[in-house]
Amino acid sequence: DQLQDLRPDYISVTFGAGGSAGDNLTGRIAAAIQDQYHIPSVAHLSCVNYTRDEVAGLLDSLKAMGIENILALRGDILNLKKKVDAGAEHLVSQLFFDNDDFYDFREKARIAGINVPIQAGIMPVLNKSQIERMVYLCGASIPKKLARMLSRYGDHPAALRDAGIAY
């Protein structure tokens, strides 16, 4: 409800959010956002550990729910080029906490012939354990300045939120 007042361009829904991929809760949440709030949604779709048929089934389910915007997760520069060649019109980078990581990624994409917009993948710094878990899962790194901030404010949610916004 609070996000609706901000009129975001879209709301992104994490793959498997609150359930398993089999029940396609991600698609149901994304559809509810569109239906109830009239805000475009972007459903994440993990392509890891699923067969081609399972991914096709998830895609069919998303289409039936009216979900047109899909963030297909995973892909190095080679796979990104394949995604763009197959019709991807917009890319979102992996989350990062050092701007140089994004600039390097964008340059490698350009060299590989990827010429679609690349949006910086960001994650608000609101919860120390959430940030540490995401960094672990995706292989990102935590710069020393951010690590000090997490250590100092990790047990104080309001202070961590303010420090995270400033960072």
Helices and strands as residue ranges (DSSP letters): H 2-6, E 11-13, G 21-23, H 25-32, I 33-37, E 41-46, H 52-64, E 70-73, H 77-85, E 91-95, H 99-111, E 118-121, H 128-138, H 144-153, H 157-166
